[in-house]
Each structure stands twice: as structure tokens, then as C-alpha cells.
Amino acid sequence: MTESELHRLRHRHRHSHRRSETSFSSNEEARLFAQTWCDVVSRMSDQQLRKCGSELLEAWTNAEPANKVFDNEEDWELLTSQQYPPLLRRLVRGNSRGRTIKRTSLDRRIDWLAKMLKLDAIERAIILTLARCSTHDEWDKLIRALPGGGHNPSARKIAFLNDLPLFKVEDRLAVGAQLWSTGLVDNDRDGEVSANNFLQRVAKSGSPPSRLARQLMPVAKPSTLAWCDFDHIGPQREIAETLVGAARGCAILLYGPPGTGKTEFARLLASRTGKRAVFAGMEDESGREPNRRERLAHLTLLRALTSGEPGRVVVMDEADDVLQLGALEDRGGRSKQFLNGLIEGGDRPTIWIVNDLWRFEESLIRRMSLAIEFPKPSLAVRQRIVDLHAKKAKLKLSENDRHRLASLPAAPAVLASAVKGAKEAGGTLEQALAIGEGLVTAITGRAPSPVALPPTYDPALAVADRDLDALAGRLEASEDRDWSLLLSGPSGTGKSAYARHLAERLQIELVERRGSDLLGMYVGETEANIAAAFQEASRCKGLLLIDEADDFLTDRRNAQRGWERSMVNEMLRQMDALKAPFVATTNLADDFDPATQRRFTVGAKFKPLDEHRARAQFKRWFGFHAPARLPVAGTTPGDYFLVSKRAKLLAEKDPKVLAKWLIEEREGRGFEKSSMGF
């Protein structure tokens, strides 16, 4: 102890007879500390007291009244000469108490926690010590002063403080042991341990155990969606309801991209079965996001709290970090056995919500009672979501506006953000579409396809080798939905637009994939993408459009690599098991595999426009007739779309200029008049 420290201590002793400021919330806590301090010092050797005396004395003087520290000048002489052993033993003799110390409020909270988690006496002593060190500076100073190396709590220091066998404390603190599995204790690589934030929250809470239990099981918000909003999930929805309704231990995995309604489904599933959802991994009072160990601690405690309550369902949202094993150096003691036990533990239903499964161990997924994928909701569901949020935001949208916004290939959360943002920005459909398209582009990495056909679209104004309007009418009237359609012809002739028209006529979802969307860089990735596209269309009962499908339908006899044949084989397998309408577009139908062409139910070859239809398109797009002396035959619907955008940008309205632009587009493709038969 330095001269200045001695001077301050002597000054306090002479001029203050009041209790020093401490962190203790009650007299019982202070008396318990004094009793423990005396017990620890009495068990220490003179050598230990000489080494740790200054820190022990500092812990004592911070906790005790100044007039109980030194009684006479002899004490000051011992202190000045730093003869700590006799000085500290005199303090023990003068301050030892014989009466029993009552249990404090912290004791009662830790006793409750230990009972809930079925911890033994040694495990209770460990978490109680860590809790006190995290809530009271005096205990922290005392643990620092104890022999055992380092400044923070360790197995050796905890064992010494509680007069426990060291090997038993080490066993309880070992990675993978019961106490470690609760998530209450953080264990670093140097052997030091600490109370994690969840244990600290329990320790610092002023609530009694009964109120604390309610605080740790807050009532979840009711779902904003209806059961019919999850029709696209299929029969697994009802299976999940049956499993949760049985109130026995089961593990249900909900996976899919963010914003697809997994959390809403968990809330709805609980209420459908007459239960309450309890979410593990709460934010603390300051809104801080809990880490993995804290979320694990809360989950463990919730399972214990709900073990006797059949009306509860535990939900672990955003469970990716909890369930992933990760690289060896990042596992923090996690193992396959630990994760498997986490899934199989609990005697009440547990719902696990994750975004991506590709990093998960297969053995873990096998232990789930049920796994449900959450893809993008169907068009009907998205329309209901748009209606709901438009009504909540008081945004006026027509029926056609709501359909256009719902046609965005977006998750419910994205649609909600689009409606909310549009309301704040001015309240127009175009703003909602712009926000939605921007979010979809940011999430998927590519801009979405047009959400609706232009008002000028008319299948009767396209040229094909069959009556397109009659074909659409026949497909609309048919009860069969397992047909496939091959649309071939030059670019811009309206193949993709016709597929969108069919989806609108049939009032079903359009699942659109470009060839570039399906091609993968790894072996087997392309085949998996093809299968996933067909599966999505089947699940939402929509129409699958594969635009520019040339790579997947080429003649296998010309393939030079194995993966080229594998792509075609996968396409053929999916077409054989077709469960939803399928449309493929191509510019090179003559190069297709003969087996592929035979599998299409119907085919239609598109051609450039004849003079009559070209002039009708001109009138539809621009509002006036094409110049009589400028023939526009051979143009395509795509040419009109492109020229109309250019005319709008440049404010051009001269029919002659527009017709010349169309002709330039036509001749840029190498059009020959004789090829059209004119």
C-alpha cells in the first residue's frame, strides 16, 4: 500500500464514522460479504496473506464502516509496516459473527434458477458466485484478491471462495458439462469464467422469482396473418398443427428466406392449437441483441419453465447461430452431440426458425419431427397482404393497383415495406412499385421481370402458327393443369408476353426463371435449380416460365460434356412428373432434343408481324396510324415496346420518325421481305 493510500485511509478513519458507500442493496448482503471475507482470510496461510493482503484489505475497507477497520494505533503500525497476516487476522477476530445470515433476494433468485435448471449444490454455488461478482464491486475485488492467478473468476478462485474441492468445480465448469450447456456461464480459453448477460439480468433484477418467471415468458404478439395465407405450404401445415396440438415434446423446423412469414406462422400455429408462443432470445432493457450463449440460456430456462405447462410452445427465432456447428476453431465447445441433444431436449413443442439450411448438419435435420420450407407466398396470399397493409396505412389502391403490386416476386415483409414507404412518400402505386422493385433487386441481385403486361397487349395481334387467343381460351377452360407449352421463334415476337398473358387468364402465379438464373457454376447446381423451379411452381399452383430455355433442351447427341446431358435429363424428368403448367421459350427450337420436343403438350411458333397486325400494333402503342408509304411488316411486338420507350424519353410524336425507328429495328435483325411472303 502506497503512502498516499495510507494517508487517504487514515483521513477517512479520523473524519468519518458513517458507513462507506457500497453496492450492497441490503444489510444482509453486507453481512454475508463480511462473513465470507472472514472465512476466506481465516483459511489462508501467512504467505498467502502477505501476497494478497493489500487487495484483501481494499475489498474489506470498501465494504465495511471505517470505524470497524482499525481500532487502535497498533493496527495502523501493522498497516504502515505492511504486516498483513497479523493485521487481517485481528480484523477477523474483531468482526466474526456467530449468528446465521438470512438468505438475500439474490440468493432466492439464484435458488429459483438452479431449481428450474436442476443444478446441484456446487453448480448453484458457482453461478451464485459469478452473479455476485457481476453485481457487487466488493465481491469482484474479493475474488481478484484470492490466490489462483489472474484477476477474474476461475475454477480455482471459486473453489477457494466456497471451500469446495477444486476438481469438482473444474468438472462443473468443463465445456460440455451440464452447467456449460445451460448457457449461463461464459468460459474463455484461459480458464477464466464469467456470468453472461442473461445470468446478470437475472441477478440484477429486483423482481421476486414469481414475477421474474412472467417477465422471462412475455406474451407473444398475435399473428397478423390467417391460416389460409399459408395454403402454399401444403399438407405439412396440418401436420404441424397436429404435432403442436398433441402438447408432447417435438421439434418443428421452419426454414426459408427472411420475410416469408415463418415467425407469423409460429404465432398462428400456437394460437390455432389453443397455446401461447414463448420466444427465446429476448432483447434486454436497452434493446441490445443477445448473443448465442444468452439465447441458449433463455431457451434452456424456458423449456424448464414450460415443462409443467402444456399450454406453451417455445419458439427459437433466428436460430441459425444456435444450431450451426461452424468451423472447428469457432465452435466454442459445440459438438454434434450437443446440438442433437438440444433438438431432442424438452418435453413441450419447440419451433426452430432459420433462414438457410446449407450449413446445417444432416444428423441435426434428421432429428426434427417436421421440416417446413417457406417459399415466396402465392399471388393470392400476397394480394391479401397488400390489402391488409394498404388498409392499415390508409393507402388508396384500386383492385388493379393491388394486383400489380402483389405481382412483385417479393416476400410479405418487402410488400409491407413498399406500401409503408409509398404512403410516406406520397401515396402512389408507382412509388410502391419502385420501392418494391428496388428491395427485390437488392435481395436477389437482379431486377424483377415486368409485373404486368402493357395495356396494349392483345394475343390476336401476335403472329403464330396457331390461334393464340383460342389456345388461351382452351387452356383456361380445361381442368387439367399438368400441360406444357413450347413457344419458339425470333426474339421480340411476344413469346414471354404470351406466357404472362396465360398466367393472367388462368389467374395463377407466374414463376419466371431465365436461363441464366438456373445455370450454376458447380456440378449438380444447375440440376438442383431446375428441380427447385418446378417444385416452387407446383407448390404455389402457378405457371412456370423458363425463358431462353435453349441450354436445357438441346440435343444430347451433340453434348460434349457430361453435365450438358445431365441438364437435359433433369429437365425431362421434371416434365415427366409435371404438376403445374410449364411454358418454355426458345429461339432455337430446331436444335432441341427430339425427346424433349415430344414431351411438350402443345407447341406454337411465333413469327414477326404481318402488315395488318404491325399497323394495328402501331395504332395501339402510339395512338395514330402508321404512314401509308412506310411498310412496317416484319417488325415485332418487342420493337414497339422499345420504340415507345425511346419516343417517350425524347418526346417524339411524328409518325414518320416512329415508323423509321421501327424499320431500323427490323432491319437490324437482318429481315428479308421475301421471307415473309410479301
C-alpha positions, 0 to 999 in steps of 0.5 A: 500500500502506497503512502498516499493510500495510507494517508487517504485511509487514515483521513477517512478513519479520523473524519468519518464514522458513517458507513462507506458507500457500497453496492450492497442493496441490503444489510444482509448482503453486507453481512454475508460479504463480511462473513465470507471475507472472514472465512476466506482470510481465516483459511489462508496461510501467512504467505498467502496473506502477505501476497494478497493482503493489500487487495484483501484489505481494499475489498474489506475497507470498501465494504465495511464502516471505517470505524470497524477497520482499525481500532487502535494505533497498533493496527495502523503500525501493522498497516504502515509496516505492511504486516498483513497476516497479523493485521487481517487476522485481528480484523477477523477476530474483531468482526466474526459473527456467530449468528446465521445470515438470512438468505438475500433476494439474490440468493432466492433468485439464484435458488429459483434458477438452479431449481428450474435448471436442476443444478446441484449444490456446487453448480448453484454455488458457482453461478451464485458466485459469478452473479455476485461478482457481476453485481457487487464491486466488493465481491469482484475485488474479493475474488481478484484478491484470492490466490489462483492467478489472474484477476477474474473468476476461475475454477480455482478462485471459486473453489477457494471462495466456497471451500469446495474441492477444486476438481469438482468445480473444474468438472462443473465448469468443463465445456460440455458439462451440464452447467456449460450447456445451460448457457449461463456461464461464459468460459474463455480459453484461459480458464477464466469464467464469467456470468453472461448477460442473461445470468446478470439480468437475472441477478440484477433484477429486483423482481421476486422469482414469481414475477421474474418467471412472467417477465422471462415468458412475455406474451407473444404478439398475435399473428397478423396473418390467417391460416389460409395465407399459408395454403402454399405450404401444403399438407405439412401445415396440418401436420404441424398443427397436429404435432403442436396440438398433441402438447408432447415434446417435438421439434418443428423446423421452419426454414426459408428466406427472411420475410416469408412469414415463418415467425407469423406462422409460429404465432398462428400455429400456437394460437390455432392449437389453443397455446401461447408462443414463448420466444427465446432470445429476448432483447434486454432493457436497452434493446441490445441483441443477445448473443448465442450463449444468452439465447441458449440460456433463455431457451434452456430456462424456458423449456424448464419453465414450460415443462409443467405447462402444456399450454406453451410452445417455445419458439427459437427465432433466428436460430441459425447461430444456435444450431450451426456447428461452424468451423472447428476453431469457432465452435466454442465447445459445440459438438454434434452431440450437443446440438442433437441433444438440444433438438431432442431436449424438452418435453413441450413443442419447440419451433426452430426458425432459420433462414438457410439450411446449407450449413446445417448438419444432416444428423441435426435435420434428421432429428426434427419431427417436421421440416417446413420450407417457406417459399415466396407466398402465392399471388393470392396470399400476397394480394391479401397482404397488400390489402391488409397493409394498404388498409392499415396505412390508409393507402388508396389502391384500386383492385388493379393497383393491388394486383400489380403490386402483389405481382412483385416476386417479393416476400410479405415483409418487402410488400409491407415495406413498399406500401409503408414507404409509398404512403410516406412518400406520397401515396402512389402505386408507382412509388410502391412499385419502385420501392418494391422493385428496388428491395427485390433487386437488392435481395436477389441481385437482379431486377424483377421481370415486368409485373404486368403486361402493357395495356396494349397487349392483345394475343390476336395481334401476335403472329403464330402458327396457331390461334393464340387467343383460342389456345388461351381460351382452351387452356383456361377452360380445361381442368387439367393443369399438368400441360406444357407449352413450347413457344419458339421463334425470333426474339421480340415476337411476344413469346414471354408476353404470351406466357404472362398473358396465360398466367393472367387468364388462368389467374395463377402465379407466374414463376419466371426463371431465365436461363441464366438464373438456373445455370450454376457454376458447380456440378449438380447446381444447375440440376438442383435449380431446375428441380427447385423451379418446378417444385416452387411452381407446383407448390404455389399452383402457378405457371412456370416460365423458363425463358431462353430455355435453349441450354436445357433442351438441346440435343444430347447427341451433340453434348460434349460434356457430361453435365450438358446431358445431365441438364437435359435429363433433369429437365425431362424428368421434371416434365415427366412428373409435371404438376403445374403448367410449364411454358418454355421459350426458345429461339432455337427450337430446331436444335432441341432434343427430339425427346424433349420436343415430344414431351411438350403438350402443345407447341406454337411458333411465333413469327414477326408481324404481318402488315395488318397486325404491325399497323394495328400494333402501331395504332395501339402503342402510339395512338395514330396510324402508321404512314401509308408509304412506310411498310412496317411488316416484319417488325415485332411486338418487342420493337414497339415496346422499345420504340415507345420507350425511346419516343417517350424519353425524347418526346417524339410524336411524328409518325414518320420518325416512329415508323423509321425507328421501327424499320431500323429495328427490323432491319437490324435483325437482318429481315428479308421481305421475301421471307415473309411472303410479301 
